[in-house]
Amino acid sequence: MVAVRLTFVLLAAGLASCSTPPTVGYTTVDISTDAPLRVANRVRIDAFADDWTWEGTRESAIATDASWPISLTIAPNTSNTTRRWLRIRAWNDGVVAVTNTMADNYPAASRTGSNETQPSRAVIMDRLAFVDVSADNSAHVAIVLYRACAGTESDWSARTTCVDTAGVRVPAPAAASDALEPLQHDGRDCQTPLQPDRLGAEGTPLYNDQVCIPGGAFVVGARRALAMKSSIETDDDLPALEPRVFEAPTMRADRYEVTVGRWRDAVARGFSPPSAPREGNSTFANEMTGNGQAFCTYTSKALPAKNNRDAFAVTCLTGESAAAFCKFEGGDLPSDEEWEWLASSSGRATATLFPWG
């Protein structure tokens, strides 16, 4: 494991960084998270005195999931036990717009000039905790940032923070003295058998085999707007969706798109769709017709080998009929968020713009 180490030495003049931590009276804080790199690849730690005077900041990039935990060391600035507050924030700076709102919820004493920025509140993990630092004793404590808390900002005036339950703030606790347990960043594998491929009544493959997609957390939405250029679209940028953290469930998904042969096989087994796909029983036209039917793939019966489309993806059907088919087969259509997970993030350390990379 390659961990990031930040040394905080709290002095009267502020926060300094030392290459060698003190040997007596210092407290080591280990910070970890159950959020994968897709959600958190950057961390910022602000230190405050008990009267909420800002004393220093450290910020670091997270290279891999194995870079956690981050360790920092706090030394007392007096001979007595002193309380220090830590505000710890983690986010993914590759997909999240940065806004000038860091200090909106904090007093002027905590502001740090050009560093008054943070990502969208909808996706940031924001945790408050205090550490009682003794000049006489050393200690080792731990803080965990849970991805369930993404989007729930800490409240400094009430000194409340989200610990592990989405949308719920509680009085900020002391950093725990328990050692960090290994945290699972993504969902578990499928626990039920996957559906194998089978042949239809006509002896042709149905391409209905499944793959297991472990669940996980990622940021949906984007700061970048997409430009659509066509004869019916303007060149204006589409509005970017507000990013948020979504927890994709572990799911079984079809390896292939639903084929013409598989649809016809379901009809033979009793499936009655709300509306049937448009049929394209003739050969494909070379040009698009007025209603596009010449490019519809569905055939009510198998065509001769030269024109057979049983292995083609079925087209020209309504979303209602597609959903009905999935439910007939024991599943459902993926939601927008689930589809984005399948297409851009599943099995990847970071999200990609396109399914192929």
N, C-alpha and C positions, 0 to 999 in steps of 0.2 A: 504494500500500500504506500502510495506517495502522498503524504499529507502536507498541507500548507501550514506553515508556522508563522504567526504574527506575534511579536513581543510587545505588549503594552506595559509601559512603566509609568504609573501615574505620579506626577510630581506637581509641586505647587504651580509651576509655570505651565503645566499642560501635559500633553501626552508625547512621550519620546519613544524611539525605537532603539533597542540595544541588541547587540549581537549575542550577548550572554546574559540570560536571566539571573536575577538574584538567587542566592542559595538559601536564604532564610526569609520566612514571612511572605512568600509570594503564593499566589493562587493561579493554577493552570485551569483554563476553561477549554473543554473540547466541544466543538459545535458540529453537529451532523444534521442530516435531513433524510427523509424518505422520498424526496422529490428527485426525479432523474434529471440528467443534464438538459433534456428538452424543456424543463421547467425552470431550472436554476443553474446557470453557468457563471454567475457572478454573485459575490457577497460583499456587503458593506457593514461595518461594525462601528457604531458611535458610542463613546464612553462619556458618562455624565457623573458629576458629583450628586450627593443626595439632595442638594437644593436645585438640581437640574441645570447647573452650570456645565456647559459643554467643555470637555477636556481633550478630545481627540478623535480621530477617525482613521480607520484602515479599510482599504478596499482591495479585493483580489479577484482575479479570474479563476474559474474552476475548470481545469482541463478535461477531466474525466470523472465518472461517478466514483472511481476509486480515490479521488483526491480528498474526499471527506474521510475523517473529520478534519476540520480546521482547528488548530490549537493556538491559543493566545495566553500570555502570562500577564497578570496584573500584580503590581507591587504596591504596598501602602505608602502614603506620603507623610504619615505621622507614626508615632510610637504606639498609637491606639488602634483599635479595630475601626475601620472606616467602611462605609457602604458605597459601593459603586454600581451604577446602573448601566446596563448594556442594551442598546437598541440594535437588533440584528435583522438585516433585510437581505433577502436573496431573490434573484429573478433571472430571466433569460434575456440578455441584452441583444440577442440576434433577431428576435421576432417581436419585441415590445417597444412601443414608442416611449421615449423619455420625456417627461413633462416637468415643468418647473414648480413642483408642488411638495418638495421634501419637507419644507419647514411650515407648511400651512397648519399642521396639527401639532406644532412644537413651538416653544417660546423663542423669542429673538436670540436669547443667549445660546441656543443650539445651532444657530445658522452658521454656515461655513463658506460664505462668499460664493465662488464659482461652483461649489459642490452642492448647491441647493437644488438638486435634481433627483428624481427617482422615477422608476417606470410607472406605467399605469397602475392605479390602485387595484384594478380588477385582478391582477395576476401576481402582485408582490406578496411574498411571505414576510411578515413584519412581526417581530417578537421582542417583547420587553422582558428583562429578568434582572435581578440584582444579585450582587456578590458581596458578602461581608469579608473584607480582607483584613487579616490579623498580622500585626508586625511580629508576633511571637510564633505563629504556626503556619506551616505550609498546608495547602489543600489542593484537591483535584476534583473539579466538578464538571457537569455536562449539561448541555442545552440541545434540544432537538427541535428543528423546524419541520413541522408536519405540513404536507402539501394540502391537507384539508383546510388549512387556515389561509390559503392563498386568496387574496381579495378582502381580508378582514384586517383593517389597519389598527394598530395599537393606539390607545388614547392616553397621552402623557398626563393630562390634567387629572384624570381619574386613576392613572397608573394601572390600567387594565389592558389585557392583551389576549389574543387568541392562542390557546395552547395546543389543543388537538381536536377541537370540534368546530366545524365550519360555521361561521357567522356568530360565534359565541365568544364574548370577551369575559375574562375573569380577572380578579386581582393578580397582578404580575407576581409570580412566585420567585423564590430564590432558585438559583441554578442548582440542579439536583446533584447529590453526592454519589449517585449510582453510576457505575461504568456504562458506557454506551453499548447497547446490543447491536449486532449486525442488522441493518435495515434493508428490507426488500424494496427495490426501486420500481419494479414492474409486477404485473399480475402473474398468477400461477398458470400452469398449463391446463388444458382442458381435462376435466375429470371423467368425462363420459366418452365412449368410443366414437371415433369419427365415422361418418358414413362413407362406405367404399363406392367406387364406380360400379355401375351395373349396366346390363344390356337391356334395351327395350324389347317389346314384343316382336319387333321386326328384326331383331338381332343386331341392331346398330348401337354403338356406345352412346350413353346418355350424358356423359361428362358431368356427372352429379357428385363426384367425390369432393370431400371437404378437407380443409386445413384448419389447424388450431391457431388462433390469434391470441396470444397472451395479452391481457389488459395492461393499462398503464396510464400515466398522467401526461398531458401535453397541453400546449397553449393553442387554442383554436382562435380563429380570427387572425387578422394581420394588420400591420400598419401601412403596408404598401397597397395602393389602389391599382386596379387592373384596368387597362385601356382596351375597350372593345371596338374593333373597327370592322364594320361590314356595311352592307347596303341598307340595313334596317337599324343599325346602332349608330349613335353619335361617337365622336372621338373623345368625349368627356370621360375623365376618370370616374370609375365607379367608386362610391364611398367605401372606405375601409371599415371592416367590422371591428367592433370593440373587442379586443382580445380578452380571453378568460381561460382559466385552467379547467380542463375537462378530464374526468376520470373515466376512461374507456373500459368497459368490462371485458373479461376474457370471453371470447366467443368462437363458435365454429362458423366458418364462412365457406361458401362454395369456391372451389379453386377456379372454376370457369364461369363465364356468363351463362345464363339459362339458354339452352339451345332450342331450336325448332323441334328436334326429335324429343327432347325432354318435355316440352310443353304438350306435344301431341300425346306422349305417353301418359301424362297426368290426366288429360281429357279422357283417355281410354280407361283410366282407373277411377273415373267419377268426378273429376274436377270440372266445375261449371263456372267459368269466369263471369264477372259482371258484364263484360263485353269482350268479344273475341278479337284477337289481333287482325289487322287488315291482312288479307291474303294477297300473295304475289305468286300465283300459280304458273305464270308464264316466265319466260326467261327475262333476265334483267334488261332494262332499256339502257341505251347508251347515254341518254340525257334525262334530266329530271322532268317529270310531268307536272302538271298543275297541282295535283294533290300528293305527289310524291309516292304514290302507290306502287309505281314500277320498281321501287327500291325496297319494298316491304319483303321480308325474308320468309314469313310464315307460309307454309303449305299444308293444306288439310290432309294430304296424303303424301307419301314418299314419292319424289320424282325419280325418273331414270337417272342412272349413275352420273351422266354428263351434267345434269342440272340439279342434282340432289343437294339440298341445303340443310339436311338434318343436323349437321355439325355447325351450322351458322348460329350466331346469337339471334334470338327472336326479337323482332323490332315491331314498330307501329302498334303499340298497345298502350293503354292508359296506366297511369300510376295506380289507380284503384285495382285494376286487374293484376298488375304486378304484385301488389301487396297481398291480394287474395291468393295468388299462386304460392307465394312464400309461406303463407299460413297453412295452406293445404299440405305443403311439404314439411310442416312442423317448425317453421322458422318465422322470420319477418324481414321486411326491408330494413337495411341499416339506416339509422338516423343520419342527418347531415354530419354531426360530430363523429359518429362511428365510421362513416365513410371517409372522412378526413383522416382519422386515425389509421384506417386500413391503407389509404393511398399515400400518406406522407410521413407517418411516424412509426408505425409498428415495426419492431425489430431494428430500429435505427437509433443511434445515440442522440442524433439531432434531427429535427424535422427537415424535410426537403421540399422544395417548391413543387416538384413534379413526382409522380409515382416512380419514375425510373431514375430519379436522382436530382 
